[in-house]
Amino acid sequence: MSNGPLRIEQYETVRYDLNCNPLGVPDSVTRAIMQNISAVGRYPDTYYEPLRNAIASYACCAPEHLVLGSGSSDLLRLFVALLAPKKALLPIPSATDYEHVLSVYGCETDFYELDINQDYHLDMDDFIAHLSDTYDIVILGNPNNPTSQLISKADIEKLAAACKELDIALLLDEMYIEFTENYERNTAISLVNTYDNLIILRSVSKFFSVPGLRLAYAIMNNETNMTIINMTATPNSISCLTAAACTAMLEDTAYIHESHSRIFTERNLIYSAMNTNKNLRLFKPSANFVLMQILKEDVTAKSLLAHCNLKGIVLRNCENFHGLDSHFVRFSIMNPMQNDLMVNTILELLR
Amino acid sequence: MSNGPLRIEQYETVRYDLNCNPLGVPDSVTRAIMQNISAVGRYPDTYYEPLRNAIASYACCAPEHLVLGSGSSDLLRLFVALLAPKKALLPIPSATDYEHVLSVYGCETDFYELDINQDYHLDMDDFIAHLSDTYDIVILGNPNNPTSQLISKADIEKLAAACKELDIALLLDEMYIEFTENYERNTAISLVNTYDNLIILRSVSKFFSVPGLRLAYAIMNNETNMTIINMTATPNSISCLTAAACTAMLEDTAYIHESHSRIFTERNLIYSAMNTNKNLRLFKPSANFVLMQILKEDVTAKSLLAHCNLKGIVLRNCENFHGLDSHFVRFSIMNPMQNDLMVNTILELLR
C-alpha cells in the first residue's frame, strides 16, 4: 500500500436545508441574463412594466396590486414597518423570521401552539376563536415552514373575514405554494379582491431556485397602504438583470411543469419509503420539504445531521424553531438519486 | 427623384441628462456577470464579504463602516427613515430627491439659497452661520447637482464639526466625487473617523455607468446607527450578479484611469469652446456635468431642448430645480465627437 492519504468516498454536497427546487436554475434565466447584460448601462424603469406584467399573468392578479421587493425578507420588513403592529398572533412552529422581524419593530407576539397530534395542521375555527381586537397582525405560512402543512383556501377566507372584522392585517406567506398540488386552487391571491386586510407574499427564490436574484412580490388591494408604499419605498431597487431573468422565467412553462412532475413523484416516493419506520414520524408534506420527528431516544437532530454530513447531505436541524425540540429535522425534496442516498443514510441511524 | 420617404439625417440618441460616464459599462462588469451566472442558484452571504472588501479598498475605509444599498435613492430613504429628522437645512439648487424624500418622511425643510454671483459656490462660513440646534439634518451634494460645484475637504470638516456641536446629522452625497480631479483629496471619507454625525453616500451608477445594477454604499462610523441598521435593514437585498460585477469593477484601474483622462480633457474642451459666448453663462464644472444659464431672452431651456432633440441630444431642463428658472440647462460630458455635435448644436441657437 502507498503512504498517500486514505482513499475515502467523495460525495457532492447537497443542500436539503434550503428548500430550493432540485431542478436548479432554469435555462431561461441564464439565457435572459446573457441577452440583457447591456441593460446594466441603463436605469431600470421604475414601474418595471415587463416584470410586473409577467408576474400579474403568472400569479393571476392585477399589475397594480403588486409590490416588488428584494426577497421575501425585504417585503416582510416593509410590511411590518408599514403596518407598525403592536401585537401579533403567530402559530408555532413557523418560520423564525416572522417573530424576529416583529420583535425588531417592537411588536409583542402571542403564540398559538399547533397540535402535534393533529400533525401540526391548523384548526382554523379554534385559531379564529383565539383572535381578538387586541391583535394587529397575523402572519401565516401556507404551506407552513417547517411543518409543510397546507391550509385550504376556504379556511384562509374564513380567517381573512374574521381578521377584517377585528381590523387585523393578515400576512399570508405563500413562498412554497407553487410546490403544492393544484396550487392554483390553493392560492389565496383572488381573495385580495374581497379582503383589503389581506397581504400575500410570494418569492421566486424557492420554486425557481434563484435565491441569488433577490426578488419577491406581494399582492394586496389596499389603496391606503399602496399609496404609502409608492411614496416611501425605493422606486427602482431591483437590478435590471434580476428583472429580465424573472420576466423570462415566469413564462417558462416547461420548467414549471417539469418541476411539478419531479417533486410530486419524489415526494410520494420519499414518504412511502420512510413513513412506515417506527423510529421516526413524518408529517405528511404539502410543500417541497418534509418535517420529521426522531422517535429513537439516543438519536438527536444533531447526531443525525453529523451522520448525514459525512455523505454531503445537509439537513436542517429544527431545534431553533419555537415549539420544536432537539428531535426535529427538516429536509427538502431533491433529485431521485440524491433522495435515495438521503433516505438510506437517514434510515441507517433509525432502523 | 423617387417617391420614397424623404432622406433625413439619422442621429443616435445620446443621453446628456443622466450624468453617466461616457465610457459606458466596463468590460470587467460584463465578464464578471458571465462568469458568475451560476451564483443565481445560491443565497448571497449576508455580509457580502468580497464586495465589502472591494469597496473598503476602493474607498479607503473600514469594511465595518459600510452600509450597502440598492442605489443612492434607497440609502437616502434608509437614512432619513432612520434619523427621522424634524427639520432640515438644504442649499438650493440641489438634487430634487433630497427635498422630496425629506417631505415624504414628514421633515420640514428650510432652504439656503446659493448665490449665482458666486457661481453657486457654497460660502461655508455663511452657511454655518445659518445653522442652529433647531435643525436635525443637513444634506449636501459634493460636487453639488446641478451646479457641479465642489466644496473643499477643509470646508466639509468645518461643517461636520459645526454640525456635531449642534447635534445635526450631515449627509454628504459624494455620488459625483470620483469625477473631480484628485478626488482622493476631495473625498471626506476619512473624516468619519472623527465625526460620528457624518454619513457619506456613494453610488456606482454614475462613475461606472452601471445604473441598471442598483448599488450604492454609505460610509459612517456611528455604532448606534449601525446597530439599528443591522437589525432592521434587509440582510441580503443585493443580487449576486450585482455583487460580483461591482466587486470586479472597483478593481478595474484601467477603466478608472481612462475615465479620468477622457472626462478631464473633454470638460476643458467644452468649457473653453462655450465659455466665451455672451449668450450663455457656464458655471465652471468640477463634476462630469455642466450647469448652463441661457442669457438670450427668446431662448428657453424648453426651446433649446427641442432644438437639440432633433439631433438626438437629450439635455436636462433644470426649471424644476428649486432656485432655478426656465433658462437653466444641464448636460454631462460624453465622448469627443458627441460633445462636438452637442456644443455646435447648442451654439446654433445661442450664437
Interface residues (C-beta under 8 A of the other chain):
Chain A: L18 C20 G24 V25 V29 T30 I33 M34 I37 S38 A39 V40 G41 R42 Y43 P44 S70 G71 S73 D74 R77 A81 V104 Y105 S205 S209 V210 P211 G212 L213 R214 M231 T232 A233 T234 P235 N236 S237 I238 S239 C240 L241 T242 A245
Chain B: L18 C20 G24 V25 V29 T30 I33 M34 I37 S38 A39 V40 G41 R42 Y43 P44 S70 G71 S73 D74 R77 A81 V104 Y105 S205 S209 V210 P211 G212 L213 R214 M231 T232 A233 T234 P235 N236 S237 I238 S239 C240 L241 T242 A245
